[in-house]
């Protein structure tokens, strides 16, 4: 059985759990990282030298990096489907938005999440949070423009491309209350919120 090493409150672990929910994959999960520790132990570092989560074990195959894990699981367990498209251009479009989360979205949302969730109010860097929020208006504006006439990031169907940015979208909509109107982005997020696996694995109290 697929084994997932990582605490469920990690955004990167959420990606993998959400995809497993979409694919209806059975798995065992072990709490690693954060308050549970264990990610600095030799046994874990032998599997993932970065000491980060998640790491998976699948039939003896060990893999880390959440986006790589999602691509692997989708390719193995959903070939020929909409989540992992056969069409090369559609798949590349999905891959592009997965990488956009790494290069653009993650760096924007992190100061907001850490500032408002993980930092006591008296120690918050208000200017850094505000700067990241204003950056978010531009970042999500890119996605809003792209989603005009599309239901999901790669077209009409939900794909792996929606997963990494979908995890961070929940944090954005939960933490940032004063937002400019972005109807396409908001409609896409509403569609994600209707997905049972997204509700179960991503729409949880922020800790």
N, CA and C of each residue as an Amber inpcrd file, in Angstrom:
protein
   621
   0.8420000  -1.2060000   0.0000000   0.0000000   0.0000000   0.0000000
   0.8710000   1.2470000   0.0000000   0.4020000   2.2690000  -0.6510000
   1.0880000   3.5470000  -0.6850000   1.2430000   4.0890000   0.7320000
   2.4360000   4.5870000   1.0360000   2.7140000   5.1630000   2.3470000
   3.1340000   6.6160000   2.1580000   2.5070000   7.5100000   2.9020000
   2.8090000   8.9380000   2.8260000   3.4000000   9.3730000   4.1530000
   4.5910000   9.9090000   4.1070000   5.2740000  10.3860000   5.3050000
   5.1590000  11.9090000   5.3540000   4.4350000  12.4150000   6.3400000
   4.2790000  13.8510000   6.4570000   2.9960000  14.2240000   7.1700000
   3.0470000  15.3050000   7.9330000   1.8860000  15.7880000   8.6860000
   0.8570000  16.3820000   7.7180000  -0.4010000  16.1720000   8.0380000
  -1.4630000  16.5830000   7.1270000  -1.6800000  18.0920000   7.0800000
  -1.0690000  18.8420000   8.0040000  -1.2110000  20.2960000   7.9960000
  -0.2000000  20.9860000   7.0920000   0.7220000  20.2320000   6.5180000
   1.6840000  20.7990000   5.5720000   0.9990000  21.0060000   4.2260000
   1.1890000  22.1780000   3.6150000   0.5720000  22.4400000   2.3200000
   1.0680000  21.4620000   1.2620000   2.3280000  21.0800000   1.3410000
   2.8710000  20.1370000   0.3600000   2.2810000  18.7420000   0.5340000
   2.0540000  18.3550000   1.7740000   1.4180000  17.0630000   2.0250000
  -0.0430000  17.1040000   1.5690000  -0.6950000  18.2400000   1.7680000
  -2.0820000  18.3840000   1.3290000  -2.2330000  18.1030000  -0.1640000
  -1.2570000  18.5480000  -0.9560000  -1.3160000  18.2890000  -2.3970000
  -1.4670000  16.7960000  -2.6690000  -0.6240000  16.0190000  -2.0210000
  -0.6060000  14.5770000  -2.2580000  -1.8790000  13.9270000  -1.7290000
  -2.3250000  14.3390000  -0.5450000  -3.5460000  13.7780000   0.0260000
  -4.7580000  14.1040000  -0.8400000  -4.8100000  15.3290000  -1.3260000
  -5.9160000  15.7400000  -2.1880000  -5.9530000  14.8890000  -3.4540000
  -4.7980000  14.7130000  -4.0870000  -4.7590000  13.8940000  -5.2970000
  -5.1620000  12.4570000  -4.9980000  -4.6880000  11.9200000  -3.9030000
  -5.0750000  10.5520000  -3.5360000  -6.5820000  10.4580000  -3.3460000
  -7.1730000  11.4930000  -2.7760000  -8.6190000  11.5160000  -2.6190000
  -9.3290000  11.5400000  -3.9610000  -8.8210000  12.3340000  -4.8920000
  -9.4120000  12.3940000  -6.2290000  -9.3190000  11.0390000  -6.9330000
  -8.1920000  10.3520000  -6.7360000  -7.9670000   9.0620000  -7.3970000
  -8.5170000   7.8920000  -6.6020000  -9.0210000   8.2010000  -5.3930000
  -9.5480000   7.1620000  -4.5030000  -8.4860000   6.1010000  -4.1970000
  -7.2760000   6.5800000  -3.9620000  -6.1770000   5.6880000  -3.6110000
  -6.1620000   5.4350000  -2.1090000  -5.9550000   4.2040000  -1.7230000
  -5.7830000   3.8790000  -0.3170000  -4.3250000   4.1220000   0.0610000
  -4.1230000   4.6000000   1.2780000  -2.7600000   4.8940000   1.7140000
  -2.6880000   4.8580000   3.2290000  -1.4790000   4.6980000   3.7000000
  -1.1670000   4.8780000   5.1170000  -0.3600000   6.1570000   5.2390000
  -0.6860000   6.9730000   6.2230000   0.0560000   8.2110000   6.4240000
   0.6810000   8.2190000   7.8150000   1.8920000   8.7330000   7.8930000
   2.6160000   8.8160000   9.1560000   2.9190000  10.2810000   9.4480000
   2.6110000  10.7360000  10.6570000   2.9010000  12.1140000  11.0460000
   4.4020000  12.3210000  11.1690000   4.9320000  13.1420000  10.2870000
   6.3450000  13.5090000  10.3000000   6.4260000  15.0100000  10.1050000
   7.3510000  15.6570000  10.7950000   7.5830000  17.0790000  10.6150000
   6.7440000  17.9340000  11.5450000   7.0950000  19.2190000  11.6080000
   6.3710000  20.1430000  12.4770000   6.4230000  19.6990000  13.9180000
   5.2980000  19.7370000  14.6300000   5.2890000  19.3650000  16.0490000
   5.5770000  17.8860000  16.2870000   5.4950000  17.0680000  15.2360000
   5.7280000  15.6280000  15.3820000   7.2100000  15.2680000  15.2510000
   7.9870000  16.1510000  14.6270000   9.4120000  15.8700000  14.4560000
   9.6580000  14.6520000  13.5730000  10.8300000  14.0750000  13.7360000
  11.1760000  12.8750000  12.9980000  11.8280000  13.1270000  11.6580000
  11.6770000  14.3250000  11.1110000  12.2410000  14.6070000   9.7980000
  13.7360000  14.9200000   9.8460000  14.2830000  14.9920000  11.0580000
  15.7270000  15.2030000  11.1920000  16.4450000  13.9360000  11.6430000
  15.7270000  12.8160000  11.6480000  16.3020000  11.5590000  12.0910000
  16.9510000  10.8070000  10.9260000  18.0140000  10.0560000  11.2200000
  18.7420000   9.3560000  10.1510000  17.8550000   8.4850000   9.2700000
  16.8710000   7.8260000   9.8620000  16.0050000   6.9430000   9.0830000
  15.2310000   7.7230000   8.0260000  14.7410000   8.9080000   8.4260000
  13.9860000   9.7090000   7.4580000  14.9210000  10.3690000   6.4520000
  16.0420000  10.8780000   6.9230000  16.9890000  11.5500000   6.0300000
  17.5640000  10.6020000   4.9890000  17.5940000   9.3180000   5.3060000
  18.0560000   8.3380000   4.3220000  17.0780000   8.2500000   3.1520000
  15.8130000   8.5880000   3.4140000  14.7920000   8.5680000   2.3600000
  14.6770000   9.9330000   1.6810000  14.7800000  10.9760000   2.4700000
  14.6610000  12.3400000   1.9560000  15.7460000  13.1900000   2.6040000
  16.8760000  13.3780000   1.9330000  18.0060000  14.0990000   2.5360000
  17.7200000  15.5550000   2.8430000  16.6250000  16.1070000   2.2990000
  16.2620000  17.4890000   2.5810000  15.6230000  17.6490000   3.9540000
  15.1140000  16.5520000   4.5030000  14.4300000  16.6300000   5.7830000
  13.0860000  17.3250000   5.7100000  12.5030000  17.3680000   4.5280000
  11.2110000  18.0110000   4.3350000  10.1320000  16.9570000   4.1050000
   8.8730000  17.4010000   4.0900000   7.7590000  16.4970000   3.8060000
   6.9920000  17.0350000   2.5980000   6.3590000  16.1370000   1.8480000
   6.1910000  14.7020000   2.0850000   7.2740000  13.8630000   1.3990000
   7.2780000  12.6110000   1.8000000   7.9990000  11.5520000   1.0970000
   7.0140000  10.4050000   0.9560000   7.0650000   9.7150000  -0.1650000
   6.1860000   8.5540000  -0.3200000   7.0130000   7.2910000  -0.5340000
   6.4030000   6.1750000  -0.1770000   6.9450000   4.8570000  -0.4790000
   5.8470000   4.0990000  -1.2230000   6.1450000   3.6630000  -2.4300000
   5.1510000   2.9860000  -3.2560000   5.7880000   1.7510000  -3.8870000
   5.4330000   0.5980000  -3.3740000   6.0060000  -0.6590000  -3.8720000
   7.5330000  -0.6240000  -3.8590000   8.0750000  -0.0850000  -2.7700000
   9.5230000  -0.0300000  -2.6180000  10.1800000   1.1830000  -3.2560000
   9.4090000   1.9670000  -3.9950000   9.9380000   3.1630000  -4.6490000
   9.7560000   4.3500000  -3.7150000  10.8350000   5.0820000  -3.4720000
  10.8080000   6.2410000  -2.5850000  10.9230000   7.5100000  -3.4200000
  10.0640000   8.4780000  -3.1220000  10.0560000   9.7300000  -3.8960000
   9.7150000  10.8980000  -2.9850000  10.4230000  12.0100000  -3.1720000
  10.0920000  13.2450000  -2.4640000   9.9070000  14.3730000  -3.4750000
   9.4690000  15.5230000  -2.9850000   9.0220000  16.6910000  -3.7540000
   7.5660000  16.4920000  -4.1760000   6.6920000  17.3150000  -3.5990000
   5.2520000  17.1100000  -3.7420000   4.7590000  17.1430000  -5.1870000
   5.2740000  18.0720000  -6.0010000   4.8120000  18.1280000  -7.3850000
   5.2370000  16.8910000  -8.1590000   6.4580000  16.4320000  -7.9040000
   6.9310000  15.2100000  -8.5580000   6.0890000  14.0140000  -8.1160000
   5.7390000  13.9870000  -6.8450000   4.9010000  12.9020000  -6.3230000
   3.5360000  12.9150000  -7.0110000   2.9420000  14.0990000  -7.1420000
   1.6300000  14.1900000  -7.7850000   1.6980000  13.7310000  -9.2360000
   2.7350000  14.1210000  -9.9410000   2.8770000  13.6940000 -11.3360000
   3.0330000  12.1790000 -11.4220000   3.8370000  11.6300000 -10.5340000
   4.0700000  10.1870000 -10.5330000   2.7810000   9.4220000 -10.2480000
   2.0740000   9.8220000  -9.2100000   0.8400000   9.1070000  -8.8330000
  -0.2240000   9.2280000  -9.9190000  -0.3460000  10.4210000 -10.4950000
  -1.3440000  10.6020000 -11.5570000  -0.9940000   9.7700000 -12.7760000
   0.2860000   9.7440000 -13.1370000   0.7140000   8.9710000 -14.3070000
   0.5170000   7.4750000 -14.0810000   0.7350000   7.0270000 -12.8490000
   0.6280000   5.6000000 -12.5700000  -0.8140000   5.1510000 -12.3830000
  -1.5930000   5.9580000 -11.6700000  -2.9180000   5.5010000 -11.2640000
  -4.0700000   6.1500000 -12.0430000  -3.7770000   7.1280000 -12.8960000
  -4.8500000   7.7600000 -13.6750000  -4.4470000   7.9730000 -15.1290000
  -3.7930000   6.9920000 -15.7610000  -3.3930000   7.1810000 -17.1640000
  -4.6170000   7.2820000 -18.0680000  -4.5220000   8.1580000 -19.0340000
  -5.6240000   8.2920000 -19.9780000  -6.8300000   9.0250000 -19.4470000
  -6.7170000   9.5830000 -18.2560000  -7.8480000  10.3050000 -17.6750000
  -7.6950000  11.7950000 -17.8380000  -8.5930000  12.5360000 -17.2050000
  -8.5160000  13.9860000 -17.3120000  -7.5190000  14.5820000 -16.3280000
  -7.3250000  13.9260000 -15.1850000  -6.3750000  14.4510000 -14.2030000
  -4.9540000  14.4200000 -14.7630000  -4.6270000  13.3620000 -15.4920000
  -3.3210000  13.2290000 -16.1470000  -3.5820000  13.0820000 -17.6510000
  -3.6680000  14.2050000 -18.3610000  -4.1160000  14.1700000 -19.7600000
  -3.1360000  13.4430000 -20.6880000  -3.6800000  12.7280000 -21.6520000
  -2.8580000  12.1260000 -22.6960000  -2.3040000  13.1820000 -23.6450000
  -3.1140000  14.2040000 -23.9050000  -2.6780000  15.2470000 -24.8210000
  -1.4790000  15.9910000 -24.2510000  -0.3900000  16.0100000 -24.9920000
   0.8630000  16.5680000 -24.4910000   0.7500000  18.0550000 -24.1720000
   0.0440000  18.8060000 -24.9920000  -0.0720000  20.2490000 -24.7610000
  -0.9100000  20.5350000 -23.5150000  -1.9720000  19.7630000 -23.3200000
  -2.7990000  19.9520000 -22.1220000  -2.0030000  19.6010000 -20.8750000
  -1.2250000  18.5270000 -20.9510000  -0.4100000  18.1400000 -19.7990000
   0.6550000  19.1910000 -19.5060000   1.2550000  19.7460000 -20.5660000
   2.2610000  20.7900000 -20.3790000   1.6460000  22.0300000 -19.7420000
   0.4180000  22.3420000 -20.1270000  -0.2880000  23.4770000 -19.5210000
  -0.4800000  23.2440000 -18.0240000  -0.8730000  22.0330000 -17.6620000
  -1.0300000  21.7000000 -16.2460000   0.3130000  21.7980000 -15.5220000
   1.3570000  21.2720000 -16.1430000   2.6920000  21.3300000 -15.5420000
   3.1450000  22.7650000 -15.3260000   2.8310000  23.6240000 -16.2690000
   3.2290000  25.0260000 -16.1680000   2.6780000  25.6700000 -14.9010000
   1.4000000  25.3950000 -14.6220000   0.7850000  26.0140000 -13.4470000
   1.2530000  25.3640000 -12.1470000   1.6360000  24.1030000 -12.2150000
   2.2560000  23.4810000 -11.0400000   3.5740000  24.1710000 -10.7150000
   4.3650000  24.4410000 -11.7420000   5.6500000  25.1050000 -11.5240000
   5.4760000  26.5680000 -11.1450000   4.4130000  27.1780000 -11.6310000
   4.1200000  28.5670000 -11.2630000   3.8740000  28.6860000  -9.7670000
   3.2580000  27.6790000  -9.2010000   3.0680000  27.6820000  -7.7430000
   4.4170000  27.7240000  -7.0350000   5.3780000  26.9660000  -7.5360000
   6.6960000  26.9250000  -6.8990000   7.4450000  28.2360000  -7.0680000
   7.4050000  28.7920000  -8.2700000   8.2380000  29.9550000  -8.5720000
   7.6060000  31.2800000  -8.1750000   6.2730000  31.3240000  -8.0830000
   5.6030000  32.6090000  -7.8550000   4.6760000  32.5840000  -6.6380000
   3.7400000  31.6600000  -6.6040000   2.6950000  31.7000000  -5.5640000
   3.2530000  31.4200000  -4.1680000   4.1080000  30.4150000  -4.0630000
   4.6220000  30.0330000  -2.7560000   5.3220000  31.1710000  -2.0380000
   6.1620000  31.8880000  -2.7630000   6.8970000  32.9920000  -2.1550000
   6.0060000  34.1470000  -1.7510000   4.8590000  34.2730000  -2.3960000
   3.9120000  35.3310000  -2.0590000   3.0870000  34.9700000  -0.8390000
   2.5910000  33.7340000  -0.7860000   1.6590000  33.3520000   0.2710000
   2.3640000  33.0660000   1.5970000   3.6180000  32.6730000   1.5490000
   4.3310000  32.2900000   2.7760000   4.3790000  33.4070000   3.8180000
   4.7710000  34.6460000   3.4600000   4.7770000  35.7030000   4.4860000
   3.3990000  35.9770000   5.0800000   2.3550000  35.7910000   4.2830000
   1.0030000  36.0120000   4.7860000   0.6250000  34.9170000   5.7760000
   0.8610000  33.6620000   5.3780000   0.5080000  32.5340000   6.2360000
   1.3190000  32.5480000   7.5320000   2.6250000  32.6780000   7.4070000
   3.4650000  32.6690000   8.6070000   3.1940000  33.8850000   9.4850000
   2.9390000  35.0190000   8.8410000   2.7000000  36.2280000   9.6100000
   1.3960000  36.2030000  10.3800000   0.3360000  35.6650000   9.7660000
  -0.9850000  35.7030000  10.3930000  -1.3460000  34.4470000  11.1700000
  -0.6980000  33.3250000  10.8520000  -1.0530000  32.0550000  11.4940000
   0.0150000  31.5750000  12.4690000   1.2430000  31.6400000  12.0630000
   2.3120000  31.0560000  12.8780000   3.0390000  32.0590000  13.7780000
   2.6910000  33.3460000  13.6710000   3.3940000  34.3750000  14.4430000
   2.4250000  35.0600000  15.3990000   2.7790000  35.1820000  16.6770000
   1.9130000  35.9060000  17.6200000   1.6750000  37.3390000  17.1370000
   0.5230000  37.8550000  17.4360000   0.1260000  39.1720000  16.9300000
   1.1490000  40.2550000  17.2570000   1.7150000  40.2100000  18.4650000
   2.6460000  41.2580000  18.8870000   3.9960000  41.1880000  18.1770000
   4.2520000  40.0760000  17.4890000   5.5360000  39.9120000  16.8000000
   5.4200000  39.9600000  15.2840000   4.2400000  40.2290000  14.7700000
   4.0310000  40.2190000  13.3310000   4.7060000  41.3950000  12.6380000
   5.2400000  41.1090000  11.4540000   5.8010000  42.1480000  10.5950000
   4.6630000  42.6130000   9.6760000   3.9450000  43.6160000  10.1220000
   2.7520000  44.0770000   9.4100000   3.0990000  44.5580000   8.0050000
   4.2280000  45.2390000   7.8660000   4.6200000  45.7510000   6.5540000
   4.9050000  44.6060000   5.5790000   5.5490000  43.5420000   6.0690000
   5.8500000  42.3940000   5.2070000   4.5680000  41.6840000   4.7830000
   3.6320000  41.5730000   5.7160000   2.3470000  40.9410000   5.3990000
   1.5940000  41.7600000   4.3600000   1.5750000  43.0710000   4.5270000
   0.8690000  43.9370000   3.5940000   1.5220000  43.9110000   2.2190000
   2.8540000  43.9040000   2.2000000   3.5630000  43.8610000   0.9170000
   3.2630000  42.5680000   0.1750000   3.2270000  41.4560000   0.9020000
   2.9150000  40.1660000   0.2850000   1.4700000  40.1350000  -0.1970000
   0.5780000  40.7590000   0.5680000  -0.8260000  40.8100000   0.1700000
  -0.9990000  41.6010000  -1.1240000  -0.3290000  42.7340000  -1.2070000
  -0.4040000  43.5340000  -2.4320000   0.2120000  42.7960000  -3.6040000
   1.2620000  42.0430000  -3.3460000   1.8420000  41.2000000  -4.3860000
   0.8280000  40.1380000  -4.8160000   0.0660000  39.6380000  -3.8590000
  -0.9490000  38.6360000  -4.1580000  -2.0140000  39.1340000  -5.1120000
  -2.3640000  40.4250000  -5.0050000  -3.3520000  40.9790000  -5.9310000
  -2.8860000  40.8020000  -7.3740000  -1.6000000  41.0340000  -7.6090000
  -1.0470000  40.9190000  -8.9610000  -0.9090000  39.4530000  -9.3690000
  -0.4370000  38.6290000  -8.4250000  -0.2230000  37.2110000  -8.7200000
  -1.5340000  36.5230000  -9.0820000  -2.5330000  36.6720000  -8.2320000
  -3.8130000  36.0310000  -8.5120000  -4.5130000  36.6780000  -9.6990000
  -4.1790000  37.9220000  -9.9700000  -4.7250000  38.5780000 -11.1490000
  -4.2790000  37.8960000 -12.4370000  -3.0580000  37.3530000 -12.4270000
  -2.5650000  36.5980000 -13.5790000  -3.4330000  35.3720000 -13.8140000
  -3.7330000  34.6600000 -12.7240000  -4.5670000  33.4680000 -12.8410000
  -5.9900000  33.8400000 -13.2330000  -6.5060000  34.9180000 -12.6740000
  -7.8580000  35.3530000 -12.9940000  -7.9980000  35.6230000 -14.4930000
  -7.0280000  36.2780000 -15.0640000  -7.0530000  36.5690000 -16.4980000
  -6.9800000  35.2810000 -17.3100000  -6.1140000  34.3600000 -16.8810000
  -5.9600000  33.0960000 -17.5930000  -7.2400000  32.2730000 -17.5770000
  -7.9680000  32.3260000 -16.4810000  -9.1470000  31.4790000 -16.3110000
 -10.3760000  31.9810000 -17.0610000 -10.2990000  33.1140000 -17.7020000
 -11.4330000  33.6070000 -18.4890000 -11.7670000  32.5820000 -19.5740000
 -12.9760000  32.0550000 -19.5360000 -13.3910000  31.0720000 -20.5250000
 -12.9280000  29.6630000 -20.2350000 -12.3100000  29.4440000 -19.0640000
 -11.8450000  28.1160000 -18.6680000 -12.4490000  27.7460000 -17.3210000
 -12.7340000  26.4770000 -17.1350000 -13.2040000  26.0090000 -15.8410000
 -12.0420000  25.7100000 -14.9060000 -10.9490000  25.2020000 -15.4850000
  -9.7760000  24.8380000 -14.6960000  -8.5220000  25.3340000 -15.4160000
  -7.3720000  25.2260000 -14.7770000  -6.1930000  25.8910000 -15.3240000
  -5.7440000  25.3470000 -16.6780000  -6.0070000  24.0700000 -16.9480000
  -5.5980000  23.4880000 -18.2210000  -6.7520000  23.3460000 -19.2030000
  -7.9070000  23.8910000 -18.8640000  -9.0390000  23.8010000 -19.7820000
 -10.3350000  23.4490000 -19.0900000 -11.0750000  22.5380000 -19.6880000
 -12.4020000  22.1920000 -19.1930000 -12.3890000  21.2110000 -18.0340000
 -11.2760000  20.5220000 -17.8420000 -11.2330000  19.4550000 -16.8540000
 -10.2000000  19.7280000 -15.7610000 -10.5030000  19.2380000 -14.5830000
  -9.5910000  19.2860000 -13.4410000  -8.3630000  18.4270000 -13.7330000
  -7.1720000  18.9740000 -13.5040000  -5.9210000  18.2430000 -13.7130000
  -4.9910000  18.4550000 -12.5290000  -3.8410000  17.8250000 -12.5930000
  -2.8110000  18.0370000 -11.5690000  -2.4160000  19.5060000 -11.4680000
  -2.6090000  20.2630000 -12.5410000  -2.2380000  21.6760000 -12.5220000
  -3.0180000  22.5040000 -11.5290000  -4.2140000  22.0610000 -11.1840000
  -5.0420000  22.8160000 -10.2390000  -4.6380000  22.5820000  -8.7840000
  -3.9260000  21.5050000  -8.5300000  -3.7100000  21.0850000  -7.1480000
  -2.7810000  21.9940000  -6.3430000  -1.5400000  22.2350000  -6.7690000
  -0.6590000  23.0470000  -5.9100000  -1.1970000  24.4470000  -5.6380000
  -1.7120000  25.1190000  -6.6750000  -2.2210000  26.4750000  -6.4400000
  -3.5560000  26.4420000  -5.7120000  -4.3020000  25.3540000  -5.8620000
  -5.5590000  25.2300000  -5.1360000  -5.3630000  25.1810000  -3.6350000
  -4.3040000  24.5090000  -3.1960000  -3.9850000  24.4530000  -1.7680000
  -3.7480000  25.8570000  -1.2260000  -2.9890000  26.6660000  -1.9550000
  -2.6750000  28.0160000  -1.4900000  -3.8580000  28.9630000  -1.6640000
  -4.7320000  28.6720000  -2.6090000  -5.9130000  29.5120000  -2.7840000
  -6.7760000  29.4900000  -1.5230000  -6.8860000  28.3330000  -0.8740000
  -7.6610000  28.2590000   0.3630000  -7.0690000  29.1850000   1.4200000
  -5.7530000  29.1960000   1.5140000  -5.1080000  30.0700000   2.4940000
  -5.3570000  31.5370000   2.1570000  -5.3090000  31.8650000   0.8770000
  -5.5470000  33.2470000   0.4560000  -6.9700000  33.6900000   0.8000000
  -7.9530000  32.9020000   0.4120000  -9.3380000  33.2890000   0.6500000
  -9.6940000  33.2800000   2.1410000  -8.9890000  32.4580000   2.9070000
  -9.2570000  32.3970000   4.3410000  -8.6190000  33.5600000   5.0890000
  -7.4360000  33.9570000   4.6950000  -6.6660000  34.9410000   5.4520000
  -6.8230000  36.3680000   4.9620000  -7.0440000  36.5530000   3.6780000
  -7.1180000  37.9090000   3.1100000  -8.5840000  38.2580000   2.8730000
  -9.1030000  39.1350000   3.6910000 -10.5340000  39.4540000   3.6390000
 -10.8360000  40.6050000   2.6850000  -9.9550000  41.5660000   2.6020000
 -10.1960000  42.7340000   1.7550000  -9.5100000  42.4880000   0.4150000
 -10.2740000  41.9150000  -0.5320000  -9.6900000  41.4940000  -1.8110000
 -10.3870000  42.2010000  -2.9710000  -9.6280000  42.5330000  -4.0150000
 -10.2700000  43.0630000  -5.2200000 -11.0620000  41.9610000  -5.9080000
 -12.0830000  42.3410000  -6.6400000 -12.9080000  41.3570000  -7.3290000
 -12.1240000  40.6890000  -8.4540000 -12.1280000  39.3650000  -8.4390000
 -11.5070000  38.5670000  -9.4860000 -12.4720000  37.4340000  -9.8130000
 -13.4650000  37.6830000 -10.6260000 -14.5600000  36.7290000 -10.8160000
 -14.1500000  35.3720000 -11.3550000 -13.1870000  35.3270000 -12.2450000
 -12.7720000  34.0360000 -12.8050000 -12.0290000  33.1980000 -11.7660000
 -11.1560000  33.8420000 -11.0240000 -10.4180000  33.1900000  -9.9380000
 -11.3910000  32.6980000  -8.8710000 -12.3510000  33.5330000  -8.5160000
 -13.3280000  33.1760000  -7.4910000 -14.2120000  32.0160000  -7.9390000
 -14.6050000  32.0040000  -9.2080000 -15.4490000  30.9230000  -9.7220000
 -14.6750000  29.6020000  -9.7410000 -13.4000000  29.6800000 -10.1070000
 -12.5400000  28.4820000 -10.0860000 -12.4180000  27.9490000  -8.6580000
 -12.1840000  28.8490000  -7.7130000 -12.0720000  28.4340000  -6.3170000
 -13.3710000  27.8090000  -5.8260000 -14.5000000  28.3790000  -6.2130000
 -15.7940000  27.8050000  -5.8360000 -15.9460000  26.3880000  -6.3830000
 -15.4450000  26.1590000  -7.5880000 -15.5160000  24.8090000  -8.1610000
 -14.6470000  23.8410000  -7.3580000 -13.4930000  24.3030000  -6.9140000
 -12.6420000  23.4410000  -6.0840000 -13.3480000  23.1100000  -4.7700000
 -14.0130000  24.1030000  -4.1990000 -14.6700000  23.9120000  -2.9030000
 -15.8030000  22.8890000  -2.9610000 -16.2640000  22.5840000  -4.1500000
 -17.3150000  21.5920000  -4.3130000 -16.7660000  20.1680000  -4.4260000
 -15.4540000  20.0390000  -4.5050000 -14.8420000  18.7210000  -4.6630000
 -14.6400000  18.0850000  -3.2800000 -15.1820000  16.9130000  -3.0320000
 -15.0840000  16.2820000  -1.7110000 -13.6480000  16.1250000  -1.2120000
 -12.7260000  15.7480000  -2.0820000 -11.3410000  15.5310000  -1.6470000
 -10.6730000  16.8390000  -1.2460000 -11.0500000  17.9300000  -1.8910000
 -10.5150000  19.2460000  -1.5270000 -11.0400000  19.6630000  -0.1620000
 -12.3410000  19.4600000   0.0450000 -12.9330000  19.7800000   1.3400000
 -12.2600000  18.9990000   2.4590000 -12.0240000  17.7180000   2.2170000
 -11.4780000  16.8560000   3.2610000 -10.0320000  17.1780000   3.6040000
  -9.2140000  17.4100000   2.6020000  -7.7770000  17.5000000   2.8490000
  -7.2110000  18.9200000   2.8560000  -7.9270000  19.8840000   2.3110000
  -7.3750000  21.2290000   2.2070000  -8.1320000  22.2790000   2.9920000
  -9.4300000  22.1110000   3.1560000 -10.2360000  23.1430000   3.7930000
 -10.3740000  22.8590000   5.2920000  -9.2390000  22.9200000   5.9610000
  -9.1780000  22.6490000   7.3960000  -8.6940000  23.8970000   8.1390000
  -8.9160000  23.9740000   9.4320000  -8.4070000  25.1340000  10.1840000
  -6.9000000  25.3080000   9.9700000  -6.5000000  26.5450000   9.7610000
  -5.0890000  26.8380000   9.5130000  -4.3120000  26.8010000  10.8220000
  -3.2400000  26.0200000  10.8260000  -2.4110000  25.9120000  12.0380000
  -0.9450000  26.0220000  11.6800000
